[in-house]
Amino acid sequence: MLYRNIITIEPVKRGGKPGIRRMRITVYDVLGWLSAGMSHAEILGQEPHS
């Protein structure tokens, strides 16, 4: 799987920050949660549409 299929940059969403396609989560958010020790399941639980 290519990251280009998952990560998008849209100037009108989240201030143009790289985000996860079809979700209102930025890459910055995910990296922060991972560095804080959250599991993949916990991160997916942050988004109501996951």
C-alpha positions in Angstrom: 0.0 0.0 0.0 1.4 3.4 -0.9 1.2 6.3 1.5 -0.2 8.5 -1.4 -3.3 6.4 -1.3 -3.9 7.2 2.4 -2.4 10.7 3.1 -3.8 13.7 1.4 -3.2 17.4 1.5 -6.2 19.6 0.9 -5.8 23.3 1.5 -9.4 23.8 2.7 -9.2 21.0 5.3 -7.3 21.2 8.6 -5.3 24.2 7.4 -3.7 22.3 4.6 -1.9 19.9 7.0 -1.4 16.3 5.7 -4.3 14.2 6.7 -5.7 10.7 6.6 -8.0 10.3 3.5 -11.7 10.7 4.4 -11.0 11.3 8.0 -10.6 14.5 10.0 -7.3 13.3 11.5 -3.9 14.8 10.6 -0.7 12.9 10.3 0.6 15.1 13.1 -2.3 13.8 15.3 -1.4 10.1 14.6 2.3 10.6 15.2 1.6 12.4 18.4 -0.7 9.6 19.7 1.8 6.9 18.7 4.6 8.7 20.5 2.4 9.0 23.6 2.1 5.2 23.6 -1.4 4.8 22.2 -2.2 1.5 20.4 -3.4 1.3 16.8 -6.9 0.2 18.1 -7.0 3.3 20.5 -6.1 5.6 17.6 -8.7 4.1 15.4 -11.2 4.7 18.2 -10.5 8.4 18.1 -12.4 8.7 14.8 -16.2 7.9 15.0 -16.2 6.7 11.3 -13.3 4.2 11.7 
